[in-house]
Every structure is written in C-alpha cells, then in structure tokens.
Amino acid sequence: MSRQSWSVRAVVTVCAVVGVVAGCTASPDAGVDAKPGSKGSRPTAGPTGGGSGPAGGGQPVRGLPGLSSAKVARGELAALKVATERSMSGYSRDSFRHWVGQGDSCDTRELVLQRAGTDVQRDASCKAVSGRWVSAYDGLVITDAKKLDIDHMVPLAAAWRSGAAGWNADKRQQFANDLVRPQLLAVSAATNRGKGDQTPDEWTPPARTFWCTYATAWTNVKSFYGLTVTGPEKSKLGEMLGTCAS
C-alpha cells in the first residue's frame, strides 16, 4: 500500500535495562509521525541484544502505566480482528488534538516527561528544565529534555489505518492524550523518528529486552480502542510476546 509522507515525530527512548523504563522529553511538536521511518521506506530495526522481556511480561515500568501481564496481552492479541490497513485518505495529525492542557499549567507532554524521569525539575510554566531519563528503545541516558520526544506507542497514522478514521474528535483526542493506558512513552528523538508510523512487523525497538513490554503495550492499546491488526503485525506481536518470561 502506498503511503503519503507525514510530519516528523520525535522519539524519546525508554530504558529496558532491568525492566525500568524512563520517559523522555519532547519538543512542543514531538510525537509527529517520523518521515524517515514512514512506511514505504521500511528501514530495518536496529541491532538487538539477547535476553527476554520483563518477568511476566508488561510489568509496571517507569513512565508507562496500565501494562497488563503477558498472559492477558496474549489473550487480547488472539481476539484482535485481522484486517487489511485502510487508506490514509483524509488523515491529518490535526484530527488528533494532542498535548492538551491537564491543569496546573501542564499539558499532556509535560506530565509524561515528569512521570518518566527522575529528579525532574520544572519551571513556572511546567516545562522540564532538568532531570534524567532513560530511553527504553535504545538505552540512552538523556539529561536534556529538549533531546526527548513523546512517542505514541500506537502511532496516530497507524491508528487511522486500523480504525481511527471512523472515530469522532473526542475519541481521537482521548487516544492522543491517554495518560492511563501504555500509549505515551518518553523516548529519544532518533528512535522515534526511526519508528515513524510503522507497525511492529516493520519496526521493533533496538533493545530486544524491551520487546516483551513493547508488544504488551501495543496490544493493550489496540485492544482497548478496538483497532485492527494486519496478519504480519499480529504474527510479529506474537513473536515478541514470546520473549516474555511467562
């Protein structure tokens, strides 16, 4: 399927070392589907190391709430409807209003940064001015929030192709700002741009130790929002869930 190119979405990396994920900070327009990794170019995933995912799968990790167990994720995956991806016709990031105000001068992006990092200090406008974040996708330690982006676990464009095109504006806004489910992750800009709007059969986190959590989170989100998966996507998610300890 041919794809239009979309705007760049920066990625922040979260550390999968010992199953602890820290978020990263994004610039105001972070989270844009990355053009370098947009479907069509199909870049290969980065190098992967050995090791399995967190014990039991999707265990709680810093900055990524709402993860289920691997057992639950496998059940959700089995129940997901398999369908071909829909057209990108009509897609716009503006259809998913994101980084909305959350009170106390903070927006969604800044709250993700605060919960994902350690020793995060904010200014009067709720901007992170210092802190420490670990990128789960590639293990980078980041201390400058400007080098971090907020990744939508299931990219907005990927959601559009798997059912979100039929949603109303309120549901799209909920999806783009979901602080309850494992949908928003602070990651390094480089990995976010490498991921772009790709699905797991086309892009996986360079850190193989994060595969279990990544697949669990992806499946949890698609299941909750009733989104479809393609055959190759479902197969790859099953493989990634196979790296979970139980």
C-alpha positions as CSV (number, residue, x, y, z in Angstrom):
1,M,0.0,0.0,0.0
2,S,1.4,3.3,-1.0
3,R,1.7,5.9,1.8
4,Q,1.8,9.6,2.0
5,S,4.6,11.0,4.0
6,W,3.8,12.7,7.2
7,S,5.5,15.1,9.5
8,V,8.3,14.0,11.7
9,R,7.5,12.7,15.1
10,A,10.4,12.8,17.5
11,V,11.1,9.8,19.6
12,V,12.3,9.5,23.2
13,T,13.9,6.3,24.2
14,V,13.0,4.5,27.3
15,C,15.5,2.1,29.1
16,A,14.6,-1.5,29.1
17,V,17.5,-2.3,31.4
18,V,16.2,-4.4,34.3
19,G,12.7,-3.6,33.1
20,V,12.8,0.0,34.1
21,V,11.5,2.5,31.6
22,A,12.1,6.2,31.9
23,G,10.4,8.7,29.7
24,C,12.0,11.4,27.7
25,T,11.1,15.0,26.9
26,A,9.8,16.2,23.6
27,S,9.7,19.5,21.9
28,P,6.3,21.1,21.5
29,D,5.6,19.2,18.3
30,A,7.2,16.0,19.4
31,G,5.2,12.9,18.6
32,V,4.9,13.6,14.9
33,D,5.0,10.6,12.8
34,A,8.5,10.5,11.6
35,K,9.1,10.9,7.9
36,P,12.4,9.0,7.9
37,G,10.6,5.9,9.2
38,S,7.3,6.3,7.4
39,K,6.0,3.2,5.7
40,G,7.3,2.8,2.2
41,S,11.0,3.3,3.3
42,R,10.7,0.3,5.6
43,P,14.1,0.7,7.4
44,T,15.3,-2.3,9.3
45,A,15.3,-2.3,13.1
46,G,18.5,-1.5,14.9
47,P,20.7,-4.1,16.5
48,T,19.1,-6.4,19.0
49,G,20.7,-7.9,22.0
50,G,19.8,-11.2,23.7
51,G,17.6,-11.6,26.7
52,S,13.9,-11.9,27.4
53,G,11.4,-9.2,28.3
54,P,10.4,-8.3,31.9
55,A,9.3,-11.2,34.1
56,G,5.7,-12.0,33.4
57,G,5.6,-9.5,30.6
58,G,4.2,-6.0,30.8
59,Q,5.1,-5.4,34.4
60,P,4.8,-1.9,35.7
61,V,7.7,0.3,34.3
62,R,8.6,3.9,35.0
63,G,6.6,6.3,32.8
64,L,4.4,3.6,31.1
65,P,1.2,2.9,33.0
66,G,-1.5,0.4,32.5
67,L,0.5,-2.6,31.3
68,S,-1.2,-5.9,31.6
69,S,0.5,-9.3,32.1
70,A,1.9,-11.1,29.1
71,K,-0.9,-13.7,29.6
72,V,-3.6,-11.0,29.3
73,A,-1.9,-9.5,26.3
74,R,-1.8,-12.9,24.5
75,G,-5.5,-13.2,25.1
76,E,-6.1,-9.7,23.8
77,L,-3.9,-10.4,20.7
78,A,-5.9,-13.6,19.9
79,A,-9.1,-11.6,20.0
80,L,-7.9,-8.7,17.8
81,K,-9.6,-8.5,14.4
82,V,-7.3,-9.1,11.5
83,A,-7.9,-6.8,8.5
84,T,-6.0,-5.0,5.8
85,E,-4.9,-1.5,6.5
86,R,-7.3,1.3,5.4
87,S,-6.3,4.2,3.2
88,M,-4.5,7.3,4.6
89,S,-7.1,9.4,2.7
90,G,-8.2,12.3,4.9
91,Y,-5.5,11.8,7.5
92,S,-4.1,14.8,9.4
93,R,-2.4,15.0,12.7
94,D,-4.7,17.9,13.4
95,S,-7.5,15.3,13.6
96,F,-5.9,14.0,16.8
97,R,-5.7,17.1,19.1
98,H,-2.8,16.3,21.4
99,W,-0.8,17.8,24.2
100,V,-4.0,19.2,25.7
101,G,-4.0,21.1,29.0
102,Q,-4.0,18.9,32.1
103,G,-4.2,21.6,34.8
104,D,-1.5,23.4,36.8
105,S,-0.1,24.9,33.6
106,C,0.9,21.4,32.4
107,D,-0.1,19.7,29.2
108,T,0.0,16.0,28.4
109,R,3.6,16.0,27.1
110,E,5.0,17.7,30.2
111,L,3.2,15.2,32.5
112,V,4.6,12.3,30.6
113,L,8.1,13.8,31.0
114,Q,7.6,14.3,34.7
115,R,6.4,10.8,35.4
116,A,9.0,9.1,33.2
117,G,12.1,10.9,34.5
118,T,14.0,11.1,37.8
119,D,14.8,14.3,39.7
120,V,12.7,16.2,37.1
121,Q,12.6,20.0,37.9
122,R,10.0,22.2,36.2
123,D,9.7,25.9,35.7
124,A,6.6,28.1,36.4
125,S,5.1,27.1,33.0
126,C,5.6,23.4,33.8
127,K,8.4,22.9,31.3
128,A,11.0,20.3,32.4
129,V,14.3,22.2,32.9
130,S,16.4,19.4,34.3
131,G,16.2,15.7,35.1
132,R,17.3,12.3,34.0
133,W,15.6,10.0,31.5
134,V,16.5,6.6,30.1
135,S,15.3,5.7,26.7
136,A,13.8,2.2,26.7
137,Y,14.1,1.7,23.0
138,D,17.9,2.2,22.8
139,G,19.1,2.5,26.4
140,L,20.4,6.1,26.1
141,V,20.6,8.2,29.2
142,I,19.3,11.7,28.5
143,T,19.6,14.7,30.7
144,D,18.4,17.4,28.3
145,A,14.6,17.4,27.9
146,K,14.9,19.1,24.5
147,K,16.5,15.9,23.2
148,L,13.5,13.8,24.1
149,D,10.2,13.3,22.3
150,I,6.9,11.7,23.4
151,D,6.1,8.6,21.3
152,H,2.5,7.4,20.7
153,M,3.0,3.7,21.2
154,V,0.5,3.1,18.5
155,P,1.2,6.0,16.1
156,L,-1.6,8.3,15.2
157,A,-1.3,7.4,11.5
158,A,-1.2,3.7,12.3
159,A,-4.4,4.1,14.3
160,W,-6.0,5.9,11.5
161,R,-5.3,3.0,9.1
162,S,-6.7,0.5,11.6
163,G,-10.0,2.1,12.6
164,A,-9.5,5.6,14.0
165,A,-10.6,7.2,10.7
166,G,-14.1,6.4,11.8
167,W,-13.8,7.9,15.3
168,N,-15.2,11.3,16.4
169,A,-13.0,14.1,17.5
170,D,-13.4,13.4,21.2
171,K,-12.2,9.8,20.9
172,R,-9.2,10.8,18.8
173,Q,-8.3,13.4,21.4
174,Q,-8.5,10.8,24.2
175,F,-6.3,8.4,22.2
176,A,-3.7,11.1,21.5
177,N,-3.5,12.1,25.2
178,D,-4.1,8.8,27.0
179,L,-2.3,9.0,30.4
180,V,-4.0,5.8,31.7
181,R,-3.0,3.2,29.2
182,P,0.5,2.4,28.0
183,Q,0.2,4.7,24.9
184,L,2.6,7.6,25.7
185,L,6.3,7.0,26.2
186,A,9.1,9.4,26.5
187,V,11.9,8.3,24.1
188,S,14.9,9.6,22.3
189,A,14.1,11.6,19.2
190,A,16.3,9.4,17.0
191,T,14.4,6.2,17.7
192,N,11.1,7.9,17.4
193,R,12.0,9.2,14.0
194,G,13.2,5.7,13.0
195,K,9.9,4.2,14.1
196,G,7.7,6.8,12.4
197,D,4.2,5.4,11.9
198,Q,5.4,1.8,11.4
199,T,3.8,-1.3,13.0
200,P,5.8,-4.0,14.8
201,D,6.3,-6.1,11.7
202,E,8.2,-3.2,10.2
203,W,10.0,-1.7,13.2
204,T,10.9,-3.0,16.6
205,P,12.9,-1.4,19.5
206,P,16.6,-1.9,19.0
207,A,16.8,-3.1,22.6
208,R,15.4,-6.7,22.4
209,T,15.0,-6.7,26.2
210,F,12.1,-4.2,25.7
211,W,10.3,-6.4,23.1
212,C,8.0,-8.0,25.7
213,T,6.9,-4.7,27.2
214,Y,6.6,-3.1,23.7
215,A,4.3,-5.9,22.4
216,T,2.3,-5.9,25.6
217,A,1.7,-2.2,25.5
218,W,0.9,-2.2,21.7
219,T,-1.6,-5.0,22.2
220,N,-3.2,-3.4,25.3
221,V,-3.8,-0.2,23.4
222,K,-5.1,-1.7,20.2
223,S,-7.4,-4.0,22.3
224,F,-8.8,-1.2,24.4
225,Y,-9.6,1.1,21.4
226,G,-10.9,-1.7,19.2
227,L,-8.3,-1.3,16.5
228,T,-7.5,-3.9,13.9
229,V,-4.2,-5.6,13.1
230,T,-2.7,-7.0,9.9
231,G,-1.7,-10.6,9.6
232,P,2.1,-9.8,9.7
233,E,1.6,-7.4,12.6
234,K,-0.3,-10.0,14.6
235,S,2.4,-12.6,13.9
236,K,5.2,-10.3,15.0
237,L,3.4,-9.3,18.2
238,G,3.1,-13.0,19.0
239,E,6.8,-13.5,18.4
240,M,7.6,-10.5,20.6
241,L,5.3,-11.7,23.4
242,G,7.2,-15.0,23.2
243,T,10.2,-13.2,24.7
244,C,8.3,-12.6,27.9
245,A,9.4,-14.7,30.9
246,S,6.0,-16.1,31.4
